[in-house]
Amino acid sequence: MRLSRFYQMLEHEFGAGQGRMLVQDTVLGELGHRTPEQALNQGEDPKTVWFALCKNQDVPRERWWGPDMEPKR
């Protein structure tokens, strides 16, 4: 996943304002107790960050791939 896709999906799922806040302020144990922003800035794969954020926010699994993508089988 590219970083641009991460931010598209973030905005679609949470809205621009809330999405920005989640990326900056949510500390995720799954990411080594870093925020998504810190993890991305330190080179973490955007897909790993996205899935960790989805789990933390209880996003239903069927929406983890965004509005126009299905998981590859």
ABEGO torsion letter per residue (X at the ends): XBAAAAAAAAAAAAEAAAAAAAAAABBBAAAGGBBAAAAAAAGBBAAAAAAAAAAAAGBBAAAAAEAABBBBX
